[in-house]
Amino acid sequence: MKGIGGLLPPGGVDFTQPCVVRDVLDRVGDRWSLLVLAHLGEEPMRFNMLHRAIGDVSKQVLSRTLRRLEEDGFVTRTVHPATPPRVEYALSAMGQSFLSPLRVLMDWADDHHHAIVTARDSFGVAQSGDSAE
C-alpha cells in the first residue's frame, strides 16, 4: 500500500530494518544539526567561529553535533598543521547535496512560523479552558 503522494514506504517493506527516513531525520532533525549545516553551507568554519555564529549552543553540545555529522558523512574535519593545530569544519559533498532540501525546509518554516505560533497559542488557550471546567 502506497501513501498519499508516495510519501509512505511501499508495501512489503522489511520492518526488521531501520526506517531510512527516520534514521536520517533522527540525525539531522535534532536541535542543532540543521543550524550547523546551514552555517557551514555559507563557508567552512573553525569551531569557535561556528560557536559564535550559532550563539546559544554549549561547546560540549556543538562538539557532539559536529562529531555525529562527521560520522554520518555530512561534515569534514580538517586539521591544519600549525601551533596550536587549526581545525576547520566544512560540508562534505553529501552535506552540500543536503543544502537544497534544507533551504526548502527553512523557507517553509520561515513562511509558516507565525501561523504555527498562533496555533500553539490557540491550543494553549483551549487546553486551559478545558481544564477550568
Phi and psi in radians as a Rosetta constraint file:
Dihedral C 1 N 2 CA 2 C 2 CIRCULARHARMONIC -1.820 0.35
Dihedral N 2 CA 2 C 2 N 3 CIRCULARHARMONIC 2.433 0.35
Dihedral C 2 N 3 CA 3 C 3 CIRCULARHARMONIC -1.310 0.35
Dihedral N 3 CA 3 C 3 N 4 CIRCULARHARMONIC 2.975 0.35
Dihedral C 3 N 4 CA 4 C 4 CIRCULARHARMONIC -1.018 0.35
Dihedral N 4 CA 4 C 4 N 5 CIRCULARHARMONIC 2.244 0.35
Dihedral C 4 N 5 CA 5 C 5 CIRCULARHARMONIC 1.180 0.35
Dihedral N 5 CA 5 C 5 N 6 CIRCULARHARMONIC 0.250 0.35
Dihedral C 5 N 6 CA 6 C 6 CIRCULARHARMONIC 1.233 0.35
Dihedral N 6 CA 6 C 6 N 7 CIRCULARHARMONIC 0.392 0.35
Dihedral C 6 N 7 CA 7 C 7 CIRCULARHARMONIC -1.416 0.35
Dihedral N 7 CA 7 C 7 N 8 CIRCULARHARMONIC -0.474 0.35
Dihedral C 7 N 8 CA 8 C 8 CIRCULARHARMONIC -1.604 0.35
Dihedral N 8 CA 8 C 8 N 9 CIRCULARHARMONIC 2.690 0.35
Dihedral C 8 N 9 CA 9 C 9 CIRCULARHARMONIC -1.137 0.35
Dihedral N 9 CA 9 C 9 N 10 CIRCULARHARMONIC 2.686 0.35
Dihedral C 9 N 10 CA 10 C 10 CIRCULARHARMONIC -1.195 0.35
Dihedral N 10 CA 10 C 10 N 11 CIRCULARHARMONIC 2.796 0.35
Dihedral C 10 N 11 CA 11 C 11 CIRCULARHARMONIC -1.044 0.35
Dihedral N 11 CA 11 C 11 N 12 CIRCULARHARMONIC 2.731 0.35
Dihedral C 11 N 12 CA 12 C 12 CIRCULARHARMONIC 1.449 0.35
Dihedral N 12 CA 12 C 12 N 13 CIRCULARHARMONIC 0.214 0.35
Dihedral C 12 N 13 CA 13 C 13 CIRCULARHARMONIC -1.213 0.35
Dihedral N 13 CA 13 C 13 N 14 CIRCULARHARMONIC 2.424 0.35
Dihedral C 13 N 14 CA 14 C 14 CIRCULARHARMONIC -1.390 0.35
Dihedral N 14 CA 14 C 14 N 15 CIRCULARHARMONIC 1.763 0.35
Dihedral C 14 N 15 CA 15 C 15 CIRCULARHARMONIC -1.355 0.35
Dihedral N 15 CA 15 C 15 N 16 CIRCULARHARMONIC -0.001 0.35
Dihedral C 15 N 16 CA 16 C 16 CIRCULARHARMONIC -1.389 0.35
Dihedral N 16 CA 16 C 16 N 17 CIRCULARHARMONIC -0.245 0.35
Dihedral C 16 N 17 CA 17 C 17 CIRCULARHARMONIC -1.675 0.35
Dihedral N 17 CA 17 C 17 N 18 CIRCULARHARMONIC 2.631 0.35
Dihedral C 17 N 18 CA 18 C 18 CIRCULARHARMONIC -1.114 0.35
Dihedral N 18 CA 18 C 18 N 19 CIRCULARHARMONIC 2.541 0.35
Dihedral C 18 N 19 CA 19 C 19 CIRCULARHARMONIC -1.184 0.35
Dihedral N 19 CA 19 C 19 N 20 CIRCULARHARMONIC 2.176 0.35
Dihedral C 19 N 20 CA 20 C 20 CIRCULARHARMONIC -1.046 0.35
Dihedral N 20 CA 20 C 20 N 21 CIRCULARHARMONIC -0.836 0.35
Dihedral C 20 N 21 CA 21 C 21 CIRCULARHARMONIC -1.136 0.35
Dihedral N 21 CA 21 C 21 N 22 CIRCULARHARMONIC -0.805 0.35
Dihedral C 21 N 22 CA 22 C 22 CIRCULARHARMONIC -1.084 0.35
Dihedral N 22 CA 22 C 22 N 23 CIRCULARHARMONIC -0.678 0.35
Dihedral C 22 N 23 CA 23 C 23 CIRCULARHARMONIC -1.056 0.35
Dihedral N 23 CA 23 C 23 N 24 CIRCULARHARMONIC -0.787 0.35
Dihedral C 23 N 24 CA 24 C 24 CIRCULARHARMONIC -1.220 0.35
Dihedral N 24 CA 24 C 24 N 25 CIRCULARHARMONIC -0.803 0.35
Dihedral C 24 N 25 CA 25 C 25 CIRCULARHARMONIC -1.126 0.35
Dihedral N 25 CA 25 C 25 N 26 CIRCULARHARMONIC -0.559 0.35
Dihedral C 25 N 26 CA 26 C 26 CIRCULARHARMONIC -1.043 0.35
Dihedral N 26 CA 26 C 26 N 27 CIRCULARHARMONIC -0.614 0.35
Dihedral C 26 N 27 CA 27 C 27 CIRCULARHARMONIC -1.386 0.35
Dihedral N 27 CA 27 C 27 N 28 CIRCULARHARMONIC -0.966 0.35
Dihedral C 27 N 28 CA 28 C 28 CIRCULARHARMONIC -1.487 0.35
Dihedral N 28 CA 28 C 28 N 29 CIRCULARHARMONIC -0.226 0.35
Dihedral C 28 N 29 CA 29 C 29 CIRCULARHARMONIC -1.631 0.35
Dihedral N 29 CA 29 C 29 N 30 CIRCULARHARMONIC 0.185 0.35
Dihedral C 29 N 30 CA 30 C 30 CIRCULARHARMONIC -1.314 0.35
Dihedral N 30 CA 30 C 30 N 31 CIRCULARHARMONIC -3.086 0.35
Dihedral C 30 N 31 CA 31 C 31 CIRCULARHARMONIC -1.138 0.35
Dihedral N 31 CA 31 C 31 N 32 CIRCULARHARMONIC -0.539 0.35
Dihedral C 31 N 32 CA 32 C 32 CIRCULARHARMONIC -2.019 0.35
Dihedral N 32 CA 32 C 32 N 33 CIRCULARHARMONIC -0.388 0.35
Dihedral C 32 N 33 CA 33 C 33 CIRCULARHARMONIC -1.033 0.35
Dihedral N 33 CA 33 C 33 N 34 CIRCULARHARMONIC -0.762 0.35
Dihedral C 33 N 34 CA 34 C 34 CIRCULARHARMONIC -1.101 0.35
Dihedral N 34 CA 34 C 34 N 35 CIRCULARHARMONIC -0.676 0.35
Dihedral C 34 N 35 CA 35 C 35 CIRCULARHARMONIC -1.160 0.35
Dihedral N 35 CA 35 C 35 N 36 CIRCULARHARMONIC -0.736 0.35
Dihedral C 35 N 36 CA 36 C 36 CIRCULARHARMONIC -1.064 0.35
Dihedral N 36 CA 36 C 36 N 37 CIRCULARHARMONIC -0.829 0.35
Dihedral C 36 N 37 CA 37 C 37 CIRCULARHARMONIC -1.097 0.35
Dihedral N 37 CA 37 C 37 N 38 CIRCULARHARMONIC -0.710 0.35
Dihedral C 37 N 38 CA 38 C 38 CIRCULARHARMONIC -1.115 0.35
Dihedral N 38 CA 38 C 38 N 39 CIRCULARHARMONIC -0.758 0.35
Dihedral C 38 N 39 CA 39 C 39 CIRCULARHARMONIC -1.163 0.35
Dihedral N 39 CA 39 C 39 N 40 CIRCULARHARMONIC -0.742 0.35
Dihedral C 39 N 40 CA 40 C 40 CIRCULARHARMONIC -1.221 0.35
Dihedral N 40 CA 40 C 40 N 41 CIRCULARHARMONIC -0.354 0.35
Dihedral C 40 N 41 CA 41 C 41 CIRCULARHARMONIC -1.198 0.35
Dihedral N 41 CA 41 C 41 N 42 CIRCULARHARMONIC -0.389 0.35
Dihedral C 41 N 42 CA 42 C 42 CIRCULARHARMONIC -1.368 0.35
Dihedral N 42 CA 42 C 42 N 43 CIRCULARHARMONIC -0.740 0.35
Dihedral C 42 N 43 CA 43 C 43 CIRCULARHARMONIC -3.014 0.35
Dihedral N 43 CA 43 C 43 N 44 CIRCULARHARMONIC 2.712 0.35
Dihedral C 43 N 44 CA 44 C 44 CIRCULARHARMONIC -1.090 0.35
Dihedral N 44 CA 44 C 44 N 45 CIRCULARHARMONIC 2.573 0.35
Dihedral C 44 N 45 CA 45 C 45 CIRCULARHARMONIC -2.454 0.35
Dihedral N 45 CA 45 C 45 N 46 CIRCULARHARMONIC 2.619 0.35
Dihedral C 45 N 46 CA 46 C 46 CIRCULARHARMONIC -1.411 0.35
Dihedral N 46 CA 46 C 46 N 47 CIRCULARHARMONIC 2.844 0.35
Dihedral C 46 N 47 CA 47 C 47 CIRCULARHARMONIC -0.961 0.35
Dihedral N 47 CA 47 C 47 N 48 CIRCULARHARMONIC -0.915 0.35
Dihedral C 47 N 48 CA 48 C 48 CIRCULARHARMONIC -1.149 0.35
Dihedral N 48 CA 48 C 48 N 49 CIRCULARHARMONIC -0.603 0.35
Dihedral C 48 N 49 CA 49 C 49 CIRCULARHARMONIC -1.124 0.35
Dihedral N 49 CA 49 C 49 N 50 CIRCULARHARMONIC -0.752 0.35
Dihedral C 49 N 50 CA 50 C 50 CIRCULARHARMONIC -1.137 0.35
Dihedral N 50 CA 50 C 50 N 51 CIRCULARHARMONIC -0.722 0.35
Dihedral C 50 N 51 CA 51 C 51 CIRCULARHARMONIC -1.057 0.35
Dihedral N 51 CA 51 C 51 N 52 CIRCULARHARMONIC -0.764 0.35
Dihedral C 51 N 52 CA 52 C 52 CIRCULARHARMONIC -1.175 0.35
Dihedral N 52 CA 52 C 52 N 53 CIRCULARHARMONIC -0.665 0.35
Dihedral C 52 N 53 CA 53 C 53 CIRCULARHARMONIC -1.133 0.35
Dihedral N 53 CA 53 C 53 N 54 CIRCULARHARMONIC -0.682 0.35
Dihedral C 53 N 54 CA 54 C 54 CIRCULARHARMONIC -1.377 0.35
Dihedral N 54 CA 54 C 54 N 55 CIRCULARHARMONIC -0.741 0.35
Dihedral C 54 N 55 CA 55 C 55 CIRCULARHARMONIC 1.653 0.35
Dihedral N 55 CA 55 C 55 N 56 CIRCULARHARMONIC -1.363 0.35
Dihedral C 55 N 56 CA 56 C 56 CIRCULARHARMONIC -1.709 0.35
Dihedral N 56 CA 56 C 56 N 57 CIRCULARHARMONIC 0.487 0.35
Dihedral C 56 N 57 CA 57 C 57 CIRCULARHARMONIC -1.813 0.35
Dihedral N 57 CA 57 C 57 N 58 CIRCULARHARMONIC 2.448 0.35
Dihedral C 57 N 58 CA 58 C 58 CIRCULARHARMONIC -1.270 0.35
Dihedral N 58 CA 58 C 58 N 59 CIRCULARHARMONIC 2.735 0.35
Dihedral C 58 N 59 CA 59 C 59 CIRCULARHARMONIC -1.112 0.35
Dihedral N 59 CA 59 C 59 N 60 CIRCULARHARMONIC -0.631 0.35
Dihedral C 59 N 60 CA 60 C 60 CIRCULARHARMONIC -1.132 0.35
Dihedral N 60 CA 60 C 60 N 61 CIRCULARHARMONIC -0.776 0.35
Dihedral C 60 N 61 CA 61 C 61 CIRCULARHARMONIC -1.191 0.35
Dihedral N 61 CA 61 C 61 N 62 CIRCULARHARMONIC -0.709 0.35
Dihedral C 61 N 62 CA 62 C 62 CIRCULARHARMONIC -1.082 0.35
Dihedral N 62 CA 62 C 62 N 63 CIRCULARHARMONIC -0.754 0.35
Dihedral C 62 N 63 CA 63 C 63 CIRCULARHARMONIC -1.064 0.35
Dihedral N 63 CA 63 C 63 N 64 CIRCULARHARMONIC -0.780 0.35
Dihedral C 63 N 64 CA 64 C 64 CIRCULARHARMONIC -1.128 0.35
Dihedral N 64 CA 64 C 64 N 65 CIRCULARHARMONIC -0.716 0.35
Dihedral C 64 N 65 CA 65 C 65 CIRCULARHARMONIC -1.115 0.35
Dihedral N 65 CA 65 C 65 N 66 CIRCULARHARMONIC -0.795 0.35
Dihedral C 65 N 66 CA 66 C 66 CIRCULARHARMONIC -1.077 0.35
Dihedral N 66 CA 66 C 66 N 67 CIRCULARHARMONIC -0.729 0.35
Dihedral C 66 N 67 CA 67 C 67 CIRCULARHARMONIC -1.096 0.35
Dihedral N 67 CA 67 C 67 N 68 CIRCULARHARMONIC -0.739 0.35
Dihedral C 67 N 68 CA 68 C 68 CIRCULARHARMONIC -1.184 0.35
Dihedral N 68 CA 68 C 68 N 69 CIRCULARHARMONIC -0.704 0.35
Dihedral C 68 N 69 CA 69 C 69 CIRCULARHARMONIC -1.171 0.35
Dihedral N 69 CA 69 C 69 N 70 CIRCULARHARMONIC -0.611 0.35
Dihedral C 69 N 70 CA 70 C 70 CIRCULARHARMONIC -1.188 0.35
Dihedral N 70 CA 70 C 70 N 71 CIRCULARHARMONIC -0.745 0.35
Dihedral C 70 N 71 CA 71 C 71 CIRCULARHARMONIC -1.024 0.35
Dihedral N 71 CA 71 C 71 N 72 CIRCULARHARMONIC -0.663 0.35
Dihedral C 71 N 72 CA 72 C 72 CIRCULARHARMONIC -1.503 0.35
Dihedral N 72 CA 72 C 72 N 73 CIRCULARHARMONIC -0.045 0.35
Dihedral C 72 N 73 CA 73 C 73 CIRCULARHARMONIC 1.557 0.35
Dihedral N 73 CA 73 C 73 N 74 CIRCULARHARMONIC 0.163 0.35
Dihedral C 73 N 74 CA 74 C 74 CIRCULARHARMONIC -1.437 0.35
Dihedral N 74 CA 74 C 74 N 75 CIRCULARHARMONIC -0.498 0.35
Dihedral C 74 N 75 CA 75 C 75 CIRCULARHARMONIC -2.239 0.35
Dihedral N 75 CA 75 C 75 N 76 CIRCULARHARMONIC 2.519 0.35
Dihedral C 75 N 76 CA 76 C 76 CIRCULARHARMONIC -1.905 0.35
Dihedral N 76 CA 76 C 76 N 77 CIRCULARHARMONIC 2.617 0.35
Dihedral C 76 N 77 CA 77 C 77 CIRCULARHARMONIC -2.145 0.35
Dihedral N 77 CA 77 C 77 N 78 CIRCULARHARMONIC 2.091 0.35
Dihedral C 77 N 78 CA 78 C 78 CIRCULARHARMONIC -2.038 0.35
Dihedral N 78 CA 78 C 78 N 79 CIRCULARHARMONIC 2.197 0.35
Dihedral C 78 N 79 CA 79 C 79 CIRCULARHARMONIC -1.731 0.35
Dihedral N 79 CA 79 C 79 N 80 CIRCULARHARMONIC 2.038 0.35
Dihedral C 79 N 80 CA 80 C 80 CIRCULARHARMONIC -1.613 0.35
Dihedral N 80 CA 80 C 80 N 81 CIRCULARHARMONIC 2.350 0.35
Dihedral C 80 N 81 CA 81 C 81 CIRCULARHARMONIC -1.179 0.35
Dihedral N 81 CA 81 C 81 N 82 CIRCULARHARMONIC 2.037 0.35
Dihedral C 81 N 82 CA 82 C 82 CIRCULARHARMONIC -2.866 0.35
Dihedral N 82 CA 82 C 82 N 83 CIRCULARHARMONIC 2.991 0.35
Dihedral C 82 N 83 CA 83 C 83 CIRCULARHARMONIC -2.142 0.35
Dihedral N 83 CA 83 C 83 N 84 CIRCULARHARMONIC 1.950 0.35
Dihedral C 83 N 84 CA 84 C 84 CIRCULARHARMONIC -1.264 0.35
Dihedral N 84 CA 84 C 84 N 85 CIRCULARHARMONIC 2.864 0.35
Dihedral C 84 N 85 CA 85 C 85 CIRCULARHARMONIC -1.000 0.35
Dihedral N 85 CA 85 C 85 N 86 CIRCULARHARMONIC 2.442 0.35
Dihedral C 85 N 86 CA 86 C 86 CIRCULARHARMONIC -1.809 0.35
Dihedral N 86 CA 86 C 86 N 87 CIRCULARHARMONIC 2.119 0.35
Dihedral C 86 N 87 CA 87 C 87 CIRCULARHARMONIC -1.913 0.35
Dihedral N 87 CA 87 C 87 N 88 CIRCULARHARMONIC 2.283 0.35
Dihedral C 87 N 88 CA 88 C 88 CIRCULARHARMONIC -2.182 0.35
Dihedral N 88 CA 88 C 88 N 89 CIRCULARHARMONIC 2.409 0.35
Dihedral C 88 N 89 CA 89 C 89 CIRCULARHARMONIC -1.899 0.35
Dihedral N 89 CA 89 C 89 N 90 CIRCULARHARMONIC 2.450 0.35
Dihedral C 89 N 90 CA 90 C 90 CIRCULARHARMONIC -2.573 0.35
Dihedral N 90 CA 90 C 90 N 91 CIRCULARHARMONIC 2.839 0.35
Dihedral C 90 N 91 CA 91 C 91 CIRCULARHARMONIC -1.338 0.35
Dihedral N 91 CA 91 C 91 N 92 CIRCULARHARMONIC 2.412 0.35
Dihedral C 91 N 92 CA 92 C 92 CIRCULARHARMONIC -1.348 0.35
Dihedral N 92 CA 92 C 92 N 93 CIRCULARHARMONIC 3.135 0.35
Dihedral C 92 N 93 CA 93 C 93 CIRCULARHARMONIC -1.041 0.35
Dihedral N 93 CA 93 C 93 N 94 CIRCULARHARMONIC -0.698 0.35
Dihedral C 93 N 94 CA 94 C 94 CIRCULARHARMONIC -1.175 0.35
Dihedral N 94 CA 94 C 94 N 95 CIRCULARHARMONIC -0.700 0.35
Dihedral C 94 N 95 CA 95 C 95 CIRCULARHARMONIC -1.069 0.35
Dihedral N 95 CA 95 C 95 N 96 CIRCULARHARMONIC -0.710 0.35
Dihedral C 95 N 96 CA 96 C 96 CIRCULARHARMONIC -1.093 0.35
Dihedral N 96 CA 96 C 96 N 97 CIRCULARHARMONIC -0.685 0.35
Dihedral C 96 N 97 CA 97 C 97 CIRCULARHARMONIC -1.182 0.35
Dihedral N 97 CA 97 C 97 N 98 CIRCULARHARMONIC -0.356 0.35
Dihedral C 97 N 98 CA 98 C 98 CIRCULARHARMONIC -1.435 0.35
Dihedral N 98 CA 98 C 98 N 99 CIRCULARHARMONIC -0.250 0.35
Dihedral C 98 N 99 CA 99 C 99 CIRCULARHARMONIC -1.094 0.35
Dihedral N 99 CA 99 C 99 N 100 CIRCULARHARMONIC -0.637 0.35
Dihedral C 99 N 100 CA 100 C 100 CIRCULARHARMONIC -1.099 0.35
Dihedral N 100 CA 100 C 100 N 101 CIRCULARHARMONIC -0.940 0.35
Dihedral C 100 N 101 CA 101 C 101 CIRCULARHARMONIC -1.147 0.35
Dihedral N 101 CA 101 C 101 N 102 CIRCULARHARMONIC -0.531 0.35
Dihedral C 101 N 102 CA 102 C 102 CIRCULARHARMONIC -1.119 0.35
Dihedral N 102 CA 102 C 102 N 103 CIRCULARHARMONIC -0.740 0.35
Dihedral C 102 N 103 CA 103 C 103 CIRCULARHARMONIC -1.093 0.35
Dihedral N 103 CA 103 C 103 N 104 CIRCULARHARMONIC -0.711 0.35
Dihedral C 103 N 104 CA 104 C 104 CIRCULARHARMONIC -1.076 0.35
Dihedral N 104 CA 104 C 104 N 105 CIRCULARHARMONIC -0.793 0.35
Dihedral C 104 N 105 CA 105 C 105 CIRCULARHARMONIC -1.099 0.35
Dihedral N 105 CA 105 C 105 N 106 CIRCULARHARMONIC -0.780 0.35
Dihedral C 105 N 106 CA 106 C 106 CIRCULARHARMONIC -1.152 0.35
Dihedral N 106 CA 106 C 106 N 107 CIRCULARHARMONIC -0.681 0.35
Dihedral C 106 N 107 CA 107 C 107 CIRCULARHARMONIC -1.122 0.35
Dihedral N 107 CA 107 C 107 N 108 CIRCULARHARMONIC -0.737 0.35
Dihedral C 107 N 108 CA 108 C 108 CIRCULARHARMONIC -1.085 0.35
Dihedral N 108 CA 108 C 108 N 109 CIRCULARHARMONIC -0.793 0.35
Dihedral C 108 N 109 CA 109 C 109 CIRCULARHARMONIC -1.070 0.35
Dihedral N 109 CA 109 C 109 N 110 CIRCULARHARMONIC -0.744 0.35
Dihedral C 109 N 110 CA 110 C 110 CIRCULARHARMONIC -1.114 0.35
Dihedral N 110 CA 110 C 110 N 111 CIRCULARHARMONIC -0.758 0.35
Dihedral C 110 N 111 CA 111 C 111 CIRCULARHARMONIC -1.157 0.35
Dihedral N 111 CA 111 C 111 N 112 CIRCULARHARMONIC -0.539 0.35
Dihedral C 111 N 112 CA 112 C 112 CIRCULARHARMONIC -1.923 0.35
Dihedral N 112 CA 112 C 112 N 113 CIRCULARHARMONIC -0.006 0.35
Dihedral C 112 N 113 CA 113 C 113 CIRCULARHARMONIC -1.031 0.35
Dihedral N 113 CA 113 C 113 N 114 CIRCULARHARMONIC -0.767 0.35
Dihedral C 113 N 114 CA 114 C 114 CIRCULARHARMONIC -1.050 0.35
Dihedral N 114 CA 114 C 114 N 115 CIRCULARHARMONIC -0.761 0.35
Dihedral C 114 N 115 CA 115 C 115 CIRCULARHARMONIC -1.133 0.35
Dihedral N 115 CA 115 C 115 N 116 CIRCULARHARMONIC -0.643 0.35
Dihedral C 115 N 116 CA 116 C 116 CIRCULARHARMONIC -1.162 0.35
Dihedral N 116 CA 116 C 116 N 117 CIRCULARHARMONIC -0.798 0.35
Dihedral C 116 N 117 CA 117 C 117 CIRCULARHARMONIC -1.071 0.35
Dihedral N 117 CA 117 C 117 N 118 CIRCULARHARMONIC -0.744 0.35
Dihedral C 117 N 118 CA 118 C 118 CIRCULARHARMONIC -1.073 0.35
Dihedral N 118 CA 118 C 118 N 119 CIRCULARHARMONIC -0.765 0.35
Dihedral C 118 N 119 CA 119 C 119 CIRCULARHARMONIC -1.092 0.35
Dihedral N 119 CA 119 C 119 N 120 CIRCULARHARMONIC -0.723 0.35
Dihedral C 119 N 120 CA 120 C 120 CIRCULARHARMONIC -1.071 0.35
Dihedral N 120 CA 120 C 120 N 121 CIRCULARHARMONIC -0.801 0.35
Dihedral C 120 N 121 CA 121 C 121 CIRCULARHARMONIC -1.069 0.35
Dihedral N 121 CA 121 C 121 N 122 CIRCULARHARMONIC -0.781 0.35
Dihedral C 121 N 122 CA 122 C 122 CIRCULARHARMONIC -1.097 0.35
Dihedral N 122 CA 122 C 122 N 123 CIRCULARHARMONIC -0.718 0.35
Dihedral C 122 N 123 CA 123 C 123 CIRCULARHARMONIC -1.110 0.35
Dihedral N 123 CA 123 C 123 N 124 CIRCULARHARMONIC -0.762 0.35
Dihedral C 123 N 124 CA 124 C 124 CIRCULARHARMONIC -1.079 0.35
Dihedral N 124 CA 124 C 124 N 125 CIRCULARHARMONIC -0.711 0.35
Dihedral C 124 N 125 CA 125 C 125 CIRCULARHARMONIC -1.133 0.35
Dihedral N 125 CA 125 C 125 N 126 CIRCULARHARMONIC -0.762 0.35
Dihedral C 125 N 126 CA 126 C 126 CIRCULARHARMONIC -1.123 0.35
Dihedral N 126 CA 126 C 126 N 127 CIRCULARHARMONIC -0.698 0.35
Dihedral C 126 N 127 CA 127 C 127 CIRCULARHARMONIC -1.161 0.35
Dihedral N 127 CA 127 C 127 N 128 CIRCULARHARMONIC -0.709 0.35
Dihedral C 127 N 128 CA 128 C 128 CIRCULARHARMONIC -1.214 0.35
Dihedral N 128 CA 128 C 128 N 129 CIRCULARHARMONIC -0.563 0.35
Dihedral C 128 N 129 CA 129 C 129 CIRCULARHARMONIC -1.180 0.35
Dihedral N 129 CA 129 C 129 N 130 CIRCULARHARMONIC -0.644 0.35
Dihedral C 129 N 130 CA 130 C 130 CIRCULARHARMONIC -1.177 0.35
Dihedral N 130 CA 130 C 130 N 131 CIRCULARHARMONIC -0.632 0.35
Dihedral C 130 N 131 CA 131 C 131 CIRCULARHARMONIC -1.351 0.35
Dihedral N 131 CA 131 C 131 N 132 CIRCULARHARMONIC -0.310 0.35
Dihedral C 131 N 132 CA 132 C 132 CIRCULARHARMONIC -1.363 0.35
Dihedral N 132 CA 132 C 132 N 133 CIRCULARHARMONIC -0.271 0.35
